[in-house]
Amino acid sequence: MGSLVKMQDSLAHSDRLLNLLDKAYDAPFRPDSFDDLMTAAHDFYFTEPDDLSSHALKQADYENNATISSHLSRIERLLNERELENRSHASQINSPALSTLLIDPETGMVEGNWRAREFFGHGFPVSLKQLNLDASSRTQLLKMARSAVLSDGLHSDICLIKRKDDAAAHLAKCGRWVKSEYTSGATARGLAVSIVHFEWTAEALRFCQTMFDLSVSETEVLAALLNGKSQPEIAEARFRSVETIKSQSKAILRKSGCRKIADLLVLATTYGLLVDPGRIPSVGTPGSFPLFARPDRIFKRPDGRKISYGVYGDPAGKPVLFVHGLVHGPFFPSDMIETFKRDGLRFIAPSRPSFGQTDAPADWTEFNSVVVDDMRLLLPEIARGKMTVIAHQGGVSHACRIAHALGDQVRNMVMVSAGIPIDEKRHLPHMGVQTRIAALGVKYTPRILETMIHIGIVNWQRKGLKPYAEHLFSNSPTDLVHLEDPRIYPICEAGILHMIAQGAKAIIYDGKAAMADWESDFLKLTCPVKWLHGTRDPIIRPDFIEEFVAAHGGAPVELIENGGNTMHLSHSDIFHRVIAEAVFG
């Protein structure tokens, strides 16, 4: 009888898995179905309403199931194929950041969104022959549109286009525009084109020069390429031979790791957008946001991996290492940076592997050790003497390992909204739905969760970052209020982009680190540790923090009344006080 009940439970869980996969298959074609996917995921991870244990997940080896892996790979392919097409469908071409075109080669007509109307200077629909493009760009797009409708034709490509009255080249991502029935294998109707809006500033060019390690002359050649100049035109303007410009172009390709100029332009534009996104603010009025600094410095390890980091505050101040959480990343508003400077603090805020512009690890299974190695290599180059380490939110396990590795160089640590080793039975019932799913997903089914996060990224990039932030904080009324603060929201937006910049894998491995039993890493610490936690923290209840700290003989936790996920920003005066006390006390 016991074996029969066990078999029935297993079948029931298999049914839940099938329902989850069904919703995942649906997501590329119905972006509004994400809530249905989350419901199916919760039913899969938690088989009983009153039982949030992971017994069913422990009994099944989902990570090594070839059938499930095959399904997930197909879903990922559908996501990659439909991402541009769904975003560019006639009913959805409302992106504020891109000019979007839909080209039908059979009728020769072009549809466009409101940004395209501004960009091209005329209304839509319009004949391709009348579209404000030079002749070569029109010919190129028509050829790609005809190729896209073939069953084995174009799926995605990058090209450069020019307007008739504009010498500059503009980057365009092109993909198949499918018909509206959204069925798997639907035939293409034509070409979907998304055109990047970006003005190349001196700051953005300097950033690319640093990223690619270019000479001044090579940077000037890159700038000309980015503005649509051909190699003969660049040679003429610079009074050099074409062979010299070709040689410099090859050097730029080699240093950037690109195979062709089009790939270089895509990569450079991506970096440029990180320095100066050029987006219309989502809250308030244009120009109302205070500036904030970005982690735009690059350190190259001996093995060639790049580490992105920021240094904020007093250049000669006492070093403070900020180990960032996920949603806010290594960003601070200008008023906090001024306070760091006033207090004589030099905040060092690196991005972990595969976040922002820090390179991914060569071996993902070594993620945690690579995080520590990055700091062992970076910090001696930019910091001297004793330092304070700040563990922010989910960065706490990494911060503990880093502090242990640095040894006597660490004066003390401050845990800000930091987590603790998770007890599934005790802690999960008090977490929000998303946090519960993520907690078990990274631990028992990371491959399934990675696909779900990919679906979420595609879904929320389409809806916008503000709705995504609201979704993340949906279980925290305190933080939802803070999203309306023009001082706080830009940091959340920058942090979200930093989090998803290179896809879902980094989120998975960072989540694994947070969900692992890292208590032994904490116990290795020999420096004093201070805890700062919000009474409205949506992830970990303050009494759980106090219980953990008391069990390990720590000083009382300082609680911030009404402090939530954005506590270090909303109550920055307390944050500054505690950090200054740790550094100078």
HUZISUL-V679156 format. One record per backbone hydrogen bond with DSSP energy under -1.0 kcal/mol. NH is the residue of the N-H (numbers start at 1). CO is the residue of the C=O. If there is no record, write none. Layout:
((NH & CO) (NH & CO))
This chain:
((5 & 1) (6 & 2) (7 & 3) (8 & 4) (9 & 5) (10 & 6) (11 & 7) (12 & 8) (13 & 9) (14 & 10) (15 & 11) (16 & 12) (17 & 13) (18 & 14) (19 & 15) (20 & 16) (21 & 17) (22 & 18) (23 & 19) (24 & 20) (25 & 21) (26 & 22) (27 & 23) (29 & 26) (30 & 26) (33 & 30) (37 & 33) (38 & 34) (39 & 35) (40 & 36) (41 & 37) (42 & 38) (43 & 39) (44 & 40) (45 & 41) (46 & 42) (51 & 48) (58 & 54) (59 & 55) (62 & 60) (65 & 62) (69 & 65) (70 & 66) (71 & 67) (72 & 68) (73 & 69) (74 & 70) (75 & 71) (76 & 72) (77 & 73) (78 & 74) (79 & 75) (80 & 76) (81 & 77) (82 & 78) (83 & 79) (86 & 82) (87 & 83) (88 & 84) (92 & 89) (94 & 92) (99 & 195) (101 & 193) (102 & 111) (103 & 191) (104 & 109) (108 & 104) (110 & 126) (111 & 102) (113 & 100) (117 & 113) (118 & 114) (119 & 115) (120 & 116) (121 & 117) (126 & 110) (128 & 108) (130 & 127) (133 & 131) (134 & 162) (138 & 134) (139 & 135) (140 & 136) (141 & 137) (142 & 138) (143 & 139) (144 & 140) (145 & 141) (146 & 142) (147 & 143) (148 & 144) (149 & 145) (150 & 147) (153 & 150) (157 & 174) (159 & 172) (161 & 170) (166 & 163) (170 & 161) (172 & 159) (173 & 194) (174 & 157) (175 & 192) (176 & 155) (177 & 190) (179 & 187) (182 & 179) (186 & 183) (189 & 177) (190 & 177) (191 & 103) (192 & 175) (193 & 101) (194 & 173) (195 & 99) (196 & 171) (205 & 201) (206 & 202) (207 & 203) (208 & 204) (209 & 205) (210 & 206) (211 & 207) (212 & 208) (214 & 209) (219 & 215) (220 & 216) (221 & 217) (222 & 218) (223 & 219) (224 & 220) (225 & 221) (226 & 222) (227 & 223) (228 & 225) (229 & 224) (234 & 230) (235 & 231) (236 & 232) (237 & 233) (238 & 234) (240 & 235) (245 & 241) (246 & 242) (247 & 243) (248 & 244) (249 & 245) (250 & 246) (251 & 247) (252 & 248) (253 & 249) (254 & 250) (255 & 251) (256 & 252) (257 & 253) (258 & 253) (264 & 260) (265 & 261) (266 & 262) (267 & 263) (268 & 264) (269 & 265) (270 & 266) (271 & 267) (272 & 268) (273 & 269) (274 & 270) (275 & 271) (276 & 272) (288 & 285) (296 & 294) (297 & 309) (299 & 307) (301 & 305) (304 & 301) (307 & 299) (309 & 297) (310 & 349) (312 & 347) (314 & 345) (317 & 314) (318 & 344) (320 & 346) (321 & 388) (322 & 348) (323 & 390) (331 & 329) (334 & 291) (337 & 333) (338 & 334) (339 & 335) (340 & 336) (341 & 337) (342 & 338) (343 & 339) (344 & 341) (345 & 340) (346 & 318) (347 & 312) (348 & 320) (349 & 310) (351 & 308) (354 & 358) (355 & 352) (356 & 498) (358 & 355) (359 & 306) (366 & 363) (367 & 364) (370 & 366) (371 & 367) (372 & 368) (373 & 369) (374 & 370) (375 & 371) (376 & 372) (377 & 373) (378 & 374) (379 & 375) (381 & 378) (383 & 379) (387 & 409) (388 & 319) (389 & 412) (390 & 321) (391 & 414) (392 & 323) (393 & 416) (395 & 392) (396 & 393) (399 & 395) (400 & 396) (401 & 397) (402 & 398) (403 & 399) (404 & 400) (405 & 401) (406 & 402) (407 & 403) (409 & 406) (410 & 407) (411 & 387) (413 & 528) (414 & 389) (415 & 530) (416 & 391) (417 & 532) (419 & 393) (427 & 423) (428 & 424) (430 & 427) (431 & 428) (436 & 432) (437 & 433) (438 & 434) (439 & 435) (440 & 436) (441 & 437) (442 & 438) (444 & 440) (445 & 441) (449 & 445) (450 & 446) (451 & 447) (452 & 448) (453 & 449) (454 & 450) (455 & 451) (456 & 452) (457 & 453) (458 & 454) (459 & 455) (460 & 456) (461 & 457) (462 & 458) (463 & 459) (464 & 460) (468 & 464) (469 & 465) (470 & 466) (471 & 467) (472 & 468) (473 & 469) (474 & 471) (476 & 473) (480 & 476) (481 & 477) (482 & 478) (483 & 479) (484 & 481) (485 & 482) (488 & 485) (489 & 485) (492 & 488) (493 & 489) (494 & 490) (495 & 491) (496 & 492) (497 & 493) (498 & 494) (499 & 495) (500 & 496) (503 & 500) (508 & 504) (509 & 505) (510 & 506) (511 & 507) (512 & 508) (513 & 509) (514 & 510) (515 & 511) (516 & 512) (518 & 516) (522 & 518) (523 & 519) (525 & 522) (530 & 413) (532 & 415) (533 & 558) (535 & 560) (536 & 563) (537 & 534) (545 & 541) (546 & 542) (547 & 543) (548 & 544) (549 & 545) (550 & 546) (551 & 547) (553 & 550) (554 & 549) (558 & 531) (560 & 533) (563 & 560) (567 & 564) (569 & 566) (570 & 566) (571 & 567) (575 & 571) (576 & 572) (577 & 573) (578 & 574) (579 & 575) (580 & 576) (581 & 577) (582 & 578) (583 & 579) (584 & 580) (585 & 581))
